[in-house]
Amino acid sequence: MRHGKKYNASAKNYDPVNIYELKEAVTLVKKMAYAKFDESVDLSIKLNLKKSQAVRDTVVLPNQFRGDKKVLVFCKPEKEKEAQEAGAAFVGADDLIEKVKGGWTDFDIAVATPDMMKDVGKLGMVLGRKGLMPNPKTGTVTFDLKGTLAELKKGRVEFRADKTGVIHLVVGKVSMEPEKVAENIDVVMTEIKRKRPPDVKGEFIQSVSVASTMGPGVWVAIRDQE
């Protein structure tokens, strides 16, 4: 794969086959970022998983880097006030379902109370395609709207292993202090280790790397596999 001059110049700042301690790796990523915009810091984790195994959950990152997200809540009228007071941008039931059915998705996260899922589930063609479908596994199907929206606003994010066993997750911005990005990564790694399927044999985490949006990837040392 051919890269541009800026990428190649940036890549001269590190050894692409070396494995770095976490904070050093994040510092290198910050140093090698060259775009004119504030690049994201992307974390990639390769897991040892069989096709039948899945790793999926959510985690609250301690150091925020995103602006407020627009949260849509599907709920019955008796829960509308709770959702609005918790900071939901859009709240409703059949009216919102019809609007989304028409293709409207001007929101970042969708939450639904369990008693709405029979109807919300019919929006799979719209919400599923964009990764917005509420799901109990990610805590977005719940009656606890106040608690859920509070966590989402704090920075709760979802991680999920793809078909190849790789988790991709944005964990910060290059403008952040390396210590804060490293702390976010530590929290993610801890949660992923907790999701290790009991029948995994050998090392669960096979490799970890971090990179800026435009920059080269840096290998990160893996600690405490068990």
N, C-alpha and C positions, 0 to 999 in steps of 0.2 A: 504494500500500500504506500503510495507516494504522499508526502506531506509538503506543506508550504514552507517558505524560508523562515517565517516567524516560529513555526512549530519546531523546525530542525534546530534553530538557534536556541530555543528554549530547552530542548532536550539535551543540549550539551552540558547542562548544569547538574546532571545526575547520571548514575550508572543504571541503565535499564534492566539489568539482571540482578542488581543488589536488592536485598530485603532490608527495609528500614524500620526502626522503632516508630511507633505511631506518631508522636509529636514531631519527630524529624521528618517523617513522610509528609505530614500536613504542611509543615514549614516549606518543604521543597515545592509542593503543589502551589502554594501561595507565591513563591519566588518565580516559578515558571509560567504563571498566568500572564498572558500578553494581550488579551483582547481589550478593547476600549471600554467595554461594559463590565459590570461587576459579575464575574463568572461564578457559577455555582460550583460547589465541591461535591463530586459524585463518588459514592461508595459502591464498590462491587464485591460481592462475597460469593465464592463458589462453594456449594455444599455437596457432600457425599450423600445423594438421595437416590432411591429407586423410583421408578415411574409411579408406583403406588403410594409413595410418601409425599406429604405436603408440609410446607412450613409457611404459615401465614398468621399475622397478628398485627397489633398496633403498639406504638410506643410513644410516650411523650418526651420530646427532646428538651433538655434543660435550657438550651440557649437558642432563642428564636431568631429567625432571619427572614421570615416572610411577613408580608403585610396581612391585615385582617382578611380572612376568607369569608366569602358569601355562603352562608349555610341555609339550605332549604329544608323545612321540616314538614313532612306529611303527618297530620294528626287530626283527631276528632276535635270539634269545637271546644270541648271541656279542657283540652290541653293547650289550646292556642295561646292563652295568656302566659303560661309558663314558658313556652317557646319564645314568645316575643320579648319577655323580660330577660331571658337568657341570651338574647342577642341575635336570634335568627333573622336573616334578611328577608326570607319569604316563609309564610306559614299558611297552610290550608289543607284541604282534602280533595274532594272531587274536582274543584275548580283548578287546582294546580296539576292534578293528574291529567286533565284534558289539555292544559296548556303544554305540558311536557310531551304528551302524546303527539302534539302538533309539531314537535321538534325543538321547542324552546329549552335551552340548557344554560342560561346565563347565571350559573352558580357554580361553586367549587366543590361543595360537599352536600350530599343528600342524606337526611336522617328520617327515619319513620318509626312510628310506634307500632308494636306488633299487630294491633288490630287493624292496621292500614295495609299490611303486606299483601293481603289477598288481591287488592286492587293495584297496589304499587308494582307487584310482580308482573303485571301485564305490560309494564313499561320497559321490559327487557331489551327490546330492539333499540330503544333510545338510550336508556341509562347504562345498560350492560356494555354497549359498544364504546362508551366513553369512560367506563370504569367508575360510574357514579351510583350504581345500584346499592341501596342499603343492604347490609349483611350483618347477621348476628355475630359472626366471627370477628368482625372489625368494630363491633360495638356501636354500629350505626342503626341497629334495630333495637329500640329500647323505650321504656316508659319514663326513664330518668333523663328527661330532656335537659334539665338544669345542669346536672352533673356532666352529661355528655358534651353539651355545648361549651361548658367551661374548659374541659380537657381539649377539645378541638381548637379553641382559641388560644390555649397555652402552647399548642404545637403538636398535638397528637397526629402521628403519621402512620400510614400502613406500610408494612413490608411483606413481600410475597415472593417466594421462589418461582421462577418461570419453569418452562418445560425442560430446560437444560440444567436446572438446579442452581441457577444464579439469582441472587437478590441484587437489584439495583435501587439505590435510594439517594436522594439529595440530602446532604447532612449539614450544609452551611454555604457561606459565601466566602470568596477569597479575601474580601475586605474585613472579615472577622479575625479576631486574634486566634492564632493556631491552637492555643489552649482550649478555647471554647469549642472549636470544631472537633478537636480530639475528644473532648468530654462528650459531645453528642455521639461520636462514633463508639466510645466506650459503652454508653447506655444501649445503643443498638446491638452491639456485639453480645452484651449480657443477656438481652432479651432473646436473641437468636439461639444462644446456647441453651436457654431454658426450653426452647421449642424442639430440641433434638429428639427425633423419634426414638423410642426405646430399643428398636431392633436394628439401629444403624451399627454396622461393624467397622472398626477402624476409626480414622480421624473424621470427624463430622465436618469441620471447616477445612477445606482444601487450599484455598487461597483468598487473600484479601488485597484489594488495591484501591487507591484513591487517585482522583484526577480532577482537574478543573474542566469546565465545559469544552474548552478548545485545546487544552494542554495534554501532555503525555501522562500515562498512568504510572504510579509509583507503587511498588509492592510493599506490603505492610507485614511486619512480623506477627505471627499468630501465637497468642499466649493462652494457657489454661484451657486446653481442649476439653477436659472432663468437667 
